[in-house]
């Protein structure tokens, strides 16, 4: 609805609670959604009533240098190749 509508105009009240106040199955669901950064829809009698999404933004990987430290040098890369390449003939 955008930021133009205030909670008072829409008649919405915000509620905050801790997971310890909820049943164990909801605690597990919320933790899974928070870790996976996916959303889950709750249905009642075949109709969606609520969508649960993670409040923690997903960490983005840097596109440059994200594989730093993952490679391994197995041999000397500077020494000349003993056999000539086929493209040079």
C-alpha positions in Angstrom: 0.0 0.0 0.0 3.0 2.2 0.2 4.2 4.7 2.8 1.3 7.1 2.1 -1.1 5.2 4.4 -0.5 5.2 8.2 -1.4 2.4 10.5 -4.1 4.5 12.1 -5.8 5.2 8.8 -5.8 1.5 7.9 -6.9 0.4 11.4 -3.9 -1.8 11.8 -2.2 -2.3 15.1 1.4 -3.6 15.3 2.0 -6.4 17.7 5.4 -7.7 18.9 5.9 -10.9 20.7 8.8 -13.3 21.5 9.1 -16.8 20.1 8.9 -18.2 23.7 5.3 -17.2 23.8 4.5 -19.3 20.7 4.1 -23.1 20.3 7.2 -25.1 19.4 6.1 -25.8 15.9 5.8 -22.0 15.1 9.2 -21.4 16.7 10.8 -24.0 14.4 8.9 -22.5 11.4 10.0 -19.0 12.1 13.6 -20.0 12.7 13.7 -21.9 9.4 12.2 -19.0 7.5 14.7 -16.6 9.1 17.6 -18.7 8.1 16.5 -19.6 4.6 15.2 -16.1 3.7 12.2 -17.6 2.0 8.6 -16.9 2.7 5.7 -19.2 3.8 2.0 -18.8 3.3 -0.4 -19.9 6.0 -3.7 -21.2 4.6 -7.1 -21.5 6.4 -9.8 -23.6 4.8 -8.1 -23.3 1.4 -7.6 -19.5 1.6 -4.4 -17.7 2.3 -4.5 -15.7 5.5 -1.0 -14.7 6.2 2.5 -14.7 4.5 5.5 -15.0 6.8 8.8 -13.6 5.5 12.2 -13.1 7.1 12.8 -9.7 8.8 16.5 -10.1 8.4 17.9 -9.1 5.0 19.8 -11.8 3.1 23.5 -11.2 3.0 24.7 -10.5 -0.5 28.0 -11.9 -1.8 30.5 -9.6 -3.4 30.8 -10.4 -7.1 34.5 -9.6 -7.2 36.8 -11.7 -5.2 34.2 -14.1 -3.8 36.3 -17.1 -4.6 39.5 -15.7 -2.9 41.4 -18.4 -1.0 39.5 -21.3 -2.6 42.1 -22.3 -5.3 45.2 -24.4 -4.8 48.5 -24.2 -6.8 49.6 -27.8 -7.5 52.7 -27.1 -9.5 55.0 -24.3 -10.8 52.9 -22.2 -13.1 55.8 -20.1 -14.4 58.1 -22.8 -15.8 57.9 -23.4 -19.5 55.9 -26.3 -20.9 58.1 -29.2 -22.0 56.0 -30.1 -25.0 55.1 -27.6 -27.7 51.4 -26.7 -28.0 49.6 -27.9 -31.0 48.5 -24.4 -31.9 52.1 -23.3 -32.3 52.8 -25.8 -35.1 
